[in-house]
Amino acid sequence: MSYYDKHVFFCTNQRAPGEGCCNDFGAGKMRDYVKEKVKVLGVSTGDNRIRINAAGCLGRCDEGPVLVVYPGGVWYTYVDESDLDEIIEDHLKNGRVVERLKI
């Protein structure tokens, strides 16, 4: 059994100027937003332990910004905090994949 119920990796890679990357979309700040929101909501305690991590390049920059949720390897893209709120509520809290954000 895994230590975490869900493990979320945000691509926060920063490439050289002119090369597109997830961090061009504020991925680091978005990761911080989700980490804090999960903590405030208390959804990462007890049986529903959730870990939010930064990752280097996940190799999908052309679809960025991206994050991936394990187990299951569900990949998402997002535009703003409201998209991330939907991922938190539906996928992280309730186990339902957010089809409209899935890549």
Buried (B, 14 or more C-beta within 10 A) or exposed (E): EEEBBBBBBBBBBBEEEEEEBBBBBBBBEBBBBBBEBBEEBEBBEEEBBBBBEBBEBBEBBEBBBBBBBEEEEBBBBBEEBEBBBBBBBBBBBEEEBBEEBEE
